[in-house]
Amino acid sequence: MEILKVHDYLWEIPRTGAMRVPGRIYASARMMADLRDDPALQQVANVACLPGIVGYSLAMPDIHWGYGFPIGGVAAIDADSGVVSPGGVGYDINCGVRLVRTNVHYDDVRDKAERIADALYEAIPAGVGSHGAIANLDVAELRRLLAKGAGWARDNGYASDADLAHTEENGRLAMADPDAVSELAYQRGRVQLGTLGSGNHFLECSRVDRIYDPATASALGLETGQVALLIHWGSRGLGHQTCDDYLRVMGAAMGRYGIQLPDRQLAAVPINSAEGRAYLGAMAAAANFAWCNRQLIMHLAERALEAALEIGPRELGFSLIYDVCHNIAKFEQHEVEGRLRTLCVHRKGATRAFGPAHPSLPAALRHLGQPVLIPGDMGRYSFLLIGQERAMRETFGSTCHGAGRVMSRHQAQRAARGRNLYAEMASAGVVVRSRGRATVAEEMPAAYKDVAEVVEVMEAAGVSRKVARFKPFAVVKG
């Protein structure tokens, strides 16, 4: 595959064959050398074949192979003439991250890390098969939740108006259609509300260990040494089932619309078709479930920390900085070749990163740009970035979403054999609570790229800017 260098942090796959646009990959020269033989690059080229795609098929520096789209992939599709593809969203619809600040200083609680980890682990069910900490909902109530998203949590005393204002899309996609969600997806989701998933999902207590942009950090209420929480998970079984359902629907329907693509995993149908509208309605409902779920976990975590530290809400000062999603397709307006167009932007393992003054941002943050939350691995660090104006011109307002794997889960488990990973993490100052050793092995730090290099690429490219770094000290895994 021919790959051309655009600049030190951007590379291009020229348009050939069935590609409708070129492919572009954000990466350092060292990263690109490692990627040359990676099948994820072929996926970038495959995505460029989707009907209606505009600009470029994009990949962020945390790129790795995924289902259909590469993880780290972005595709902006014309809303009138293009297609929607579940592979461009992924199985865990609206997997995302939220960052919560506190008034607590790490020096005051460093000797309580075990107690904090235990309290969070006990308060929030985690792992495959876990049942919700919030009472199981009947189908009628779950339908209301799927329509309202995080608004359901507010209506039921689990969220404030400020929480919704600091959540992407205010925690709700209005195009949600509960009728488009299958009965099996309902049954899987109704017992999982308020639970932490398995795999790379986590709840993490961290300390702010470095500030890169003091003015922005101060505006967001952050300072060095402060304790913060990162919450990472998505739509659980409801989202997974929804993706599975519509991959089958679209796979059967593509022939009727005369759509031919180089990879069956890119199953897609016209956005305005009956199948396309149904998928988007079901996907939005699953996204709303995920936003509500993260809000409920935030509520449970607040109560657990108050109990563990024996302090009240005012002393804890628990408040949401922002919540972002990184597996979603949304209708947005972007300028393309000098003209404002409505696009269905697929972000699969990529995060929205709107620049300053964008009207979709809450008034209190609009002058700064959108906060972007980039989790790393559980042993090193995570980052808070801020979106830049250049992202609006070059990446459809998108940036990276995490570290990106360098080992498969099976490879990581093999590499972990004979090692006491809990002791290794403890020696690094991180207390880990998990339902099983297998998850810790799959998610060990060596399984991931160094997220610092990933965010450095996006900063050097002018897409997003570093604000603060967080180092974990207590981690709960599924």
N, C-alpha and C positions, 0 to 999 in steps of 0.2 A: 504494500500500500504506500503510495506517495504521500509524504507529510512535509509540508512547507513551514518554515519558521516565519511568523508574522512579526513577533518581537520576543524578547527574552522570556516572556511568560505566556505566550499565546502561539498555538500551532494550528495549521489548517490542512484538512483533507480536501483536495480539490474535487469539484463536482465531476463525477464520471458515471457512465451507465445510467441507471434508473434514478440516481440522486437528483432531487429537484433543487437543492441548495448545497453549498459546501458544508463540511463539518468543521467545528472548531473546538480545540481542547486547551483549557488553561492548565499550565504545568510548568515547572522549572525544567531546565535542561536535564538535570539528574533524574527527575521523575519521568521525563519523556523517554530517556534511554531505557528505563525499566518497563515502559508501556509499549515499546515498539512491537512486541510479539503478543500483546495482550488481546484476547478476543473482544474486549470491551470497545476497542477502536473500530472493529468491524460493526459493532452495534451502533456506534455514532453514525457511520455511513449508512446503515440500514434505516435509521430513524429519518435521515435526510430524504428518504424515498416516500414519506407519508404525504398523501394528497393535501394540499393547502398549507404546507409548512412554509414559513417566511423567514428571511434572514439567513439563519444558520441552524444546523443541528449542533447544540452546545453540550460540552461536558466540563465539569468542574474538576479541580485537582484531586478530589477524593474519589475519582472515577474507579469503578471496578465492575466486573460482569454482573448483570442482573437479568431478570426475566424480560425479554423483548428489548426494552430500553436498558442502557447501562445505568447503574446506580451512579448518581451525579449528573444525570442527563436532563436537559431542558429543551423543549420544543414548543414554539409558538405557532399556533395553527389558526388560519383565517376562520372566523366564527361563521361566516356565511357559506363558504365553499369547501371547507376542510373537514377533517375527520377527528374523532376522539378515540383514544386507544387506552384501555385499562393498563397495558404494560407501561405506559408513560406516567402512571400514578403508583402502581405497585399493589401488593397484597395488603400491606398495613396502611390503609387509607388514613391520611392525616396523622401519620406518625409525626410527632413534633416535640418541641422542647419549650419549657417555661422556666424563667429565672425569677426567683423570689429573694428579696433582700430581707435582712433582719437588723435589729439594733444591737445584736449580740456580737461581742468581740471574741475571736478565737482564743486569745490568751486566757480568757475567763472560763472557757469550757473545754480546753484541750484534754484535761484529765477526765472528762465526762463522755468521751467519744464512744466508749462501749455502751454506756447507758443510752445515748442518743440513737445509736444503731439499733439497739434492742427495742427501743420504744417505737421507732419507725417500722421495724420489721413486724412487730406485733400488731400495729395499728392498720397496716395495709397488706391485705392478702397478695401473695406474689406467686408467679410461676404458672406453668401449664395446669389447667384444671382448677385453679383457684376460683373461689366463689366470692361474690361482692361483699364489701364491708357495708354498702348501702343495701337496704332490704330489696330483695328481688322484685322487679316491677312486673305488673301484668302487661299484656300486649298493648292495651289501650294507653296506659301511661307511658310505655316505651315509645309508642308512636308520637305522643306529645313531645317527648324528649328529642326524638330524631328531627322534629320540625323546629324546635326552639334552640337546640344546642346548649351552650353555656347559659342561655337565658333560663332554661329549666332549673339549673342549679341556683340561680339567683331567686327565682320564684319560690324555691323550696328552702331558702335560708342558708345555702352553701356558698354564695358568692355575693359580691357587692357590684354596684354600677361601675366602680373604678376597675374592678377585675375585668369586666367585659370590655371596657374602653381600652385596656392594655392588652387585649387579645386580638390577634390578626382576625380581620373581618368581624370584630366584636363577638367572636366565638360562635358565629352562625352563618351558614350559607343559605340564602333565602330560596334558592332553587331546589332545596331538599324535597323529595317526594317519598314519604313513608310507604306509599302503596307500591313503589318500585322495589322495595326490599323484600327478599324472599322469607317465607315462614321459617326456614332453617336458620337464616341469618338472625331473625328475631330470637329464636330459641337459644342460639349460641350467645347472643349479646345480653339477654335479660338477666343472666346469672353472673355477669362479669363486670357490672358497674362498680367502680371504686376498687379495681384490682390492677396490680402491676404485672405486665406481661413478662414472658420469658425472653431468652436471647439477649439482644443488646439493650433492652429496656432497663431503666434504672431510676432510683431516687438517690440523690447524692448530696450530702452536706459538704460544703467546701469553704475555704477561706479565700478572700481576695488577696492574692499574693503579689500582684503587680498591676500598676496603673500605667497605661500608655498615653491616655488622653485625659488629663486631670479635669479639664473643664466639662467634658461630656460625662465623665464618671460622677463628678459632683452633681451635675444636673439630674442624674439618675439615682442619686442617693447612695453612691458607693464610695468606699474608702479602703485603704490597705488594712488588712487584718480582720475585716468584717466577715461574719458568717453569712453565707448565702446557700440557697437550695437550687439544684437543677433537677428538673422532673422531665423524664423522657419516655414517652410511650404513645400509643395510638388507639386504634379502634378495635383491638382484640379480635375475637372470633367473628364478630359481626362484619367488620371490614374485610377480613380474609374471605369469608363466605361470599360477600358481595362481589369481590373481584373474581372469584372462581365462577360464580353464576354467570357473569356477563362476558367472561372470556369464552364460555361455551356458546352463549347467544351470538356473540359477534363472529366467532369462528364459523358458525353455520350461516351467518347472514352475508358475509363478505362477497360471496359469489354473486348474490342477487344484485349487488351494487357495482359489480365489475371491478372490485378492488383487488389488485395483485401486489404482494409485498415480498421481499426476499426472505422473511422469517415469519413462520406461522405464529410465533409469540408476539408479533406486532399486530395481532388481530385488531381491526379498526372498522368503524362504520361512519357514515356522514354524521356530523354533529346534529343536523336537523332531521335525521331519520327518526322513526319511532324507537328503534333500538338505541340510538345515540342519546335521545332525550331521556329514555328510561335509565340508562346507565348514569348519566350526569345527575339525575334526581336521586338515584340510590347512592351514588358516590358522595353527594352532598349530605345525605342523611347520615352516612357512616362518618363523614368528617364532623358533623355536629355531635355525634356520639363521642368521638374522640375528644373534642374540646370540652364537653361536659365531664368526661372521665378525668381529664387532667385537672379540671377545676375541683372535682370532688377529692382527688388525691391531695391537692394542695390544702384543702380544708382539713382532711384527716391528719396531714403532716403538721399543720399548725397546732392542732390539739395535742398531738403526740409530743411535740417539742415543749409546749407549755408544761405538760406533765413531767417530762424528763428533767427539765431545768428548774421546775417549781417556780415559774414566773407567770405573770398574766399577759394578756394581749398587748397592753401598752408597752410593757418592758420588752416583750419579744419584738414588736414592731414589724410584724410579718406583712409584707406588701409585694404585689406582683409588679415586676419591671416590664416584662413582655412575654408573650406566648407566640411562637412561630410554628408553622407546619412545614414539612418538607416532603410530603407524598400527596400531591393534590393536582387537580386541574381546575383552573378558574378563569372566568372571563374578565379581561383587563383591557384597558386602552393603552396602546403604545404607538409611538411614531415610527413608521416604516417608510423609508425613502421620501421623507418630508410630509407624509400624510398620516393623520391619526386614524388608527384602525382598531376595531374590536377583535381581540385574539383570545383563543382558548389556550392559555399557557399551561403546559404540562411540566410539572417539576417533580422529578423522581429522584430522591436523594439530593435535592437542591432546595435552597431556602430563598424566600422572597427577601429582597434587600433594597427597598425603595429609598430614594435619596431625599434630602431635605425638601420641605414645602409640599410634599405629596398630600393631596386632600384626603386620602384614605387613612392617614396616620392620626392618632389622637392629638388634640390641640396642644397638650403639654409636651409632646415629643416632636411636633412637626418641624420646628426650627432645627432639630438635631439630625433628622433622618431616622430610618427604622432601625431599632435594635435587632441584631442578628445573633442567635445563640448557637455556638458551635461546640458540641461535646467532643471530648477526646476519649481516651481510654481511662479506665478506672484507677490507673496507677500514676498518671502524669498530670494532665491539666486540661481545662476547657477554656473557651474564650467567649467574650462578648465583643462583637463588632458593631459597626454602624454603617448603614447603607450610604452609598455615594451617588452623586448625580451621574457619574459615568456609567453606573450599572444600568440606568434607564436608557442610555444610548447604545450600549453594547451587549447586554445580557438579558434584556427584557426584565430588568430589575431583579436579577437572581445572583446568588453566590453559592458557595459550598455549604455542606450540611454537617460534616463531621470529619473524622480521621480517614475513613476508608480502610477496608480490610486488606491485609497482605497475606493472610493465611485463611483458608477455608475453616469452617468449624471443625471438621474432621482432622485437618492438619494441626490445628491448635490443640485438640485433645491428645493427639499423638505426641506432640512436643511437650505436653504437660505431664506425661507419665512419669511417676516416681518422684514428682516434686510436691512439696507442701506449699501450695499457692497461697493459702490463708496466712501462713507464717511469713512468706515472702512479702505479701501485701502489708502485713503488720510491721515488718521491719522497715518498710517505706513510709510508715506513718498512716496507713489506711486500714480501718476496721471494716471488714466485709461480712455481710449477712446474706445468705443465699439458701434457697431450698435444696441445692445440691451442688456437688463439686463439678459436675459436668458443665454447668453454665459458667462457673468461674474459669474453668479451663478454656472454654470456647472464647471467652471475653478477656483473656489475660492480655496485658499491655503489648506483648510482642506480636499479637495477632493483628495489630493495627499500625498504619503509618503514624509517623509523628505529626500530630495535628498542628503543631507550630509551623511546620513547613507548608502545610495546606493553607492556613490562613495568611501566611507570608506571601504566597503567590497571589492571592486575591487582593491583598493590600498593594503589592508592587504593581499589579495591573490596574489599580485605581478603582476597583469595583466595591470594596468594603474596607473599612479602616479599623484597626485594633483599638479597643477601649480599655479592656481589663482582662486579666488572666485569673483563673480559679484553680486551686489545688485541692483535691478531695481529701477528707479525713474520715468520713463514714459513708459507706455505700451499701445500698440494699439492691439485690438482684433477684430476678425471678428464678 
